Amino acid sequence: MPLYYFDTDDGKHSMIDDEGYTLPNGKTAKDVAILALTDMVRGEQPESNERRFQVVVRDTQGRRIFCTRLVFEADDSRAS
């Protein structure tokens, strides 16, 4: 089974995965990345009106094969 690396960035901290995960295929890696992104966002209280979250999946050659990201934006202007 192929090895996939999951690099994360939550807008405050970046982590480069140097261990990887053995998964059956790219679709499974994509699903894992999406779940990882939702786990990163869950329970986070942004300290500003914008925060970006990202998970990048790489293969063993270091090629980026998938990226999922979420941009949190809060507009606190009031409608007149």
ABEGO torsion letter per residue (X at the ends): XBBBBBBBBAGABBBBBAAEBBBABAAAAAAAAAAAAAAAABGBBBABABBBBBBBBBBAAGBBABBBBBBBBBBABBBX
